[in-house]
Amino acid sequence: MRRLSVRELSPLEARVLGVLVEKAHTVPDSYPLSLNSLLSGCNQKTAREPVINATEAEVLVAVDALKSLSLAFESSGSRVSRYEHNMGRALGLPSQSVALLAVMMLRGPQTSAELRSNAERLHHFADVSSVDAFLHELAERAPEKGGALVVKLPRAAGAREPRWAHLLCGAVDASALQLAAESEDFVAAGELAALKANQHAMQEQIDALREQVERLYAELGIARS
């Protein structure tokens, strides 16, 4: 069964699409993205699994392929070509599902808790159960709509929770992922990544609150003690 109403994506096409979705939320002032910004996002060393080193020509080919599938398009009215995603409309998905798929395209298979933490800047999920609801909806997507877009992987030995993977690039080799997941170091790394993502989100909230307090002090003319 085909996973998309169009063809399956290459790993680089999926990475490009994930970056377009991510940057629409994290750098809205510079979105749509120029080719150079898109290249930097694809080759980013943090929050990426696996880390890649694509060339500008390769990214441009991937963008053109996404445009032909109506998953991305080029913005008009600028001297520099800029690109944005059209994922939600092309696949008929809500923004919550788009956010979860983007995080999986950028960071690989993750647990529901990890997805919630890592998707925080793209969409705020109230709790893990709300993430699970959208994941199950994606996993049970009707064949006439293109079939499932995610799959729950078998829980690895010693792992507390099963991980989810996207199917935008086709079927997932669960056995290969199982071998990597069976080590305790791998499980610890996944949990640590989720904790770091949550800590980063909390720090951003604290910084924003601190700025608001400083602004109020200034507006009221109150000196800080």
N, C-alpha and C positions, 0 to 999 in steps of 0.2 A: 504494500500500500504506500502511495506517495504521502509524504509528511506535509507537503505544502500544496496549495492549489497551483503553484508554479513549481519549478525544480528545486532540488535541495541546494543549499549554499556550500561554497567552499569555506574552509576555515578562515581565510583572510576576508572573504565577503562577510562572514558572520562577525568577525572582529570589527570591521569598518562599520557595520550596522550598529553594533553595540556601542561603539564610540560616539556615533551620531546621536543615539538616544541619550547616552550619559551626559554629553556636553550640552545638550539642549537644556538640561536642568542645572548643571554645575557652573557653566560659563555662559549664561543667557545673553550677556552684553556682546559677546563675540560670536554668537550663533546667528545664522548658519555658519558652518566652518569653512575656512579656506583649505585648499589642498595641503598646505604646509601644517596647519593646525591639526588636520585630520591625521596626517602622517605621524605627528608627534604623539597624538592620542593612541594610535595603534602600537607604536613602539615604546610606550610608557613602561617604565621599569617597576612601578608600584601598582597595586590593584589590578594586576594582569596575570593570567595563568592560561597558557604558557606565555612567557616573555618572548616577543618576536623581534625581528629586525627587517621589516619590509622596506622596499625601496619606493620612491615616489611614483615610479612607473607602475609598480605592482598595485599600489593603492588606487591609482587612477583607473586601472583596468577593473579593479573590484568595484569602484564607484559606478563606472559605466554599466557593469553587469547588474548592480542593484537598481540603477535607473531603468534598465530594460525590463526589470521585474516589478516596477512601480513601488519598490521598497524605499527608494530615495529619489530626490530630484534636485536639479540645479536651480538656484535662485536667480532671478533676473534683476536688472537694475544696478549692477555693480561691475566695476572694471575688473575686479578679481573674481574668478569663479568661486562660488560658495555652495555648500551642499547641506541638505537637511534630510532627515528620515521621514518616511511616510508609512511606517510599520503598522501602526494601529489601524489606519484606514485600509491599507492593502490587505491585511490579514483579518480584519474585522475583530480587533481585540481592544479591550478597555485599557486605560493607561496603567492600571495595576499589573496586568499581565505583561504588557510591554516592558515595564520596569524589571520584573522578575526574569524575563527572557534575556534582557540586556545584561543583567548581572551575571547570568550563567554563561552568556557568550564571552564576557570579559574575564571571568574568573573560574570557569569550569564548574564541575559538579559541586553542590553544596547542600548542607542540611537546611531545613526550613528556618531554623534560628539564624544560621549564617546568612541566608538570603534576606531575612528581615533586616539584619544589621547592615549588610552591604548595600541594600537598596534604599536606605534611609534618605539619602539626598535626592533620590528619584521619585520615591513615593513613601509616605509615612504609613506603615501598617500598624494598627492598634495593638495587635498581638500576633503570636505565631499561628494561632488557629485561623486568622484571616488570610495569612500567607498560604496555609494548607488548602483553604477553600479555593483560591485562585489556581493553585497548582493542580488540584484534582480536576478543576474545570478544563485546564489545558491538557491534562492527561486523557480526559474523556471526550475530547473534541470530536464532533461528528465526522464520519468519513466524507460526507458531501461538502464539508468545509475544509477538507484537506487532511483530516485525521489528527492524531495526537501530536502535540508540540513539545511535550516533556515526558519523561519517564522516571519513575521512582526506582532507584537502583537497589539491588539486594543489600541488606545491611551487612557491612563488613564485620568479620570476627573481632570482638572487642570494642566495636564502635557503639556509641549510645543511641545514635539516630541514623536512619537511612539518608542517603543523599539523593538529590534530584539533578537530572541532566536534561539539556534541551535536545531536541531532535531536528533542529533546523538544518543541520549538516548530515542528516541521515541517522540510521540506527547506531546506538552506542555499544561499544565492545565492553560489556560489563565485566567480563572475566579479566581483561587487562587492568581495568580500574580496581578490581577486587584485590589483585596482587599488590598494588601500591597502597591500598587502604588498610591492608592487614597489619602493617607495622604500627607500633604504638606511637612512634614519632610522627607519623602522618596524621593520626587522630589528634594528637596534641597540637600539631601545627594548625589544623583546621579550627580547633577550639580557640587557640590563641589569636588567629586572624579575626574571628568573630568578636572576641573581647576587645581587640585593638580598634576595630571599626566602631564598636559601641562607645569606647572611650573617646575616640575622635569626634563622634557626633555630640557627645555630652560636652566636650570642651568647646565646640563651636557654639552651643547653646549658652554656656557660661560666659563666653566672650561677648556674645550678643547682649546678654543681660547686663554685663558690666558696662558696655557702651551706653545702654539706655539709662542706667543709673547716673553715669557721669553727665549725660545730656540733661537729665532732670536737675541735677545739682547746679549746672551752669545756667539753665533757664530760670531757676528760682533764686539764683544769686546766693546760694548757701555754700559756705566754705567747708571743705572736707576736714574733719578733725583728725 
